[in-house]
Amino acid sequence: MTPLVYVFEEQVRDLLSQAGDVRLLDGVAYGFDDWTVFHAYTEKPSFTPSGHICPCVAMRSDATGFVDEEKLMLQVRSRVDPDGGPIVVLLVGTGVADSPSCRALVLTEKGVAGADTRFVPRRSELFSRNTGLLETSALAEKKVVIVGLGSGGSPIALELARAGIGHFTLIDFDRLELGNISRHVCGVNDLGRYKTLAVRDQLLQKNPFAEVSTMEVNINQALSQVEDAVAASDLLIVASDNDQSRFNLNQMSLNNNKVALYGRAITRAAGGDVLRVRPWKGPCYNCIFSSGLIDGREEEMSQKRQALAILPAYVEEDKINTMIQVGLSSDIAPIANMMTKMALVELSRGIETGMSTVDEDLASDFYVWANRREEAYANWPRMGFKWTHPSILRWYGARVDRDPNCLVCGGHLEEEPAT
Amino acid sequence: MGWSSQQSTRLHLEMDILSRYFPTFFLKDSIIPGHAIIEGTLRSNAGHEYIVRLHVPADLPNSVPIVEIVSPVLRDRFGHSLADLGTSYPMHLLKPENGVVRICHYSASHWSPNITFSKILLKIRAWLEAYEGHLDSGYAIDHYLPHMTA
């Protein structure tokens, strides 16, 4: 099989734009599938790549001193010591209409083999449903803050990257542990890493040109830092696992007049809920929390740290352990998916993205997901074949108004804060 | 960084309510969030006085304030310092700091920004009655004050 080499067009253009006599340049490549596929980089990639590392050298074929491939290979062999592994050689130049061209060779102990070369398109060509990486450029300038990069927040981040959101701020202070993996978008090769950084790499795999900043902070202890990020965003997505953080983020959303989406699963992910806060126009998080709508819908506890944060110190270990009851990844997915849809609706306001009919349908600010006939839904009828009674595996929108007595957004405030 | 305008408004609201129902309570060191405290005296039905200190959280009103009984030094019916009990489920106590007893009034899972300091002090007032009941009877405080369901 002819080896296949993928190269970032942006990097090739950068190399070609360098003035002067560019000789051999050290890069890096990652090989897959018995060294038949390579991803080659002339510069350090912005994300953590996968594959087996091997040397890569690049040269401008129009550079002074370039004679022929045979001499080049001699130069390459003297330059790198691959321990018997392959070396990827990139010969970059200018083709038709000044477009960049790149020829790749793979040098092994057996000799030199020509490779098929393909470009990963540059930023301006990313957005094409048929040929590009992403479907649309409409949302490329949008900025999203996501707080909580666990089983709920991480798939939302990934879906928004797929949808072409161009700017992310990821906030979480947790590291990826073994118990997280089965419900998380990241895998065992990310164990021990900050969830923010591991998810950032996943986002950049989908959109290498996305701007992703991360904050490894406990938001309850870094309020002004987090509020600065919220103020600079278009949308706040809250997938954190405790009410204190949600209350604080609710205040930031109101202070800065930023729409916020909150999502959570209830115990064992028997269901969940999603709230959209339209500051000063609809109910805030505290209005919902105090409304009784979520009474009897205890939040899912997925880890000991989460339980310890809300329980008094005298609660025994056994009780804490019994509170940790998690659902499956497939139980969380509908909640993350609903939040993604609502995020896209909010981010698409005033932009043609095909979300307008969804916007018309999502008239409510508070949605409840019934997942299984357990916990809050234990007495519900079986789904069967009727459409006329409540059933699991459906979303229910609730009409909820602002609470005039809410001490966060209600009547005690004389006026909305200026933003 | 000082209190936000919303927090300042809330602090004024809290102090307005306290001035009506707990007039001995006053605000100290109010400029720096995380350092402000509210202190005052609660008097039990039996006429005993307790100095109570409430620490205003830096993220007011979004987390549970710490409440301490500053004086007198609280002892159980058998003469042992309550602070020496450490965290105590039957006595509704959290881990003491600097030998000062901290009362478990609302857990984080029951907290909401709609809860005012006045409501907290009402619970502390009830705790003090239960404490004096303990001194009389020997029953633990949760005999008089059942725990809120989780």
Interface residues (C-beta under 8 A of the other chain):
Chain A: N220 L223 S224 N242 D243 Q244 F247 N248 N250 Q251 L254 N255 N286 F289 S290 A309 I310 L311 P312 A313 Y314 V315 M323 N405 C406 L407 V408 H412 L413 P417
Chain B: M1 S4 S5 Q6 T9 R10 L13 A58 D59 P61 N62 S63 T87 S88 Y89 L93 L94 K95 C104 S107 A108 S109 W111 S112 P113 N114 T116 A150
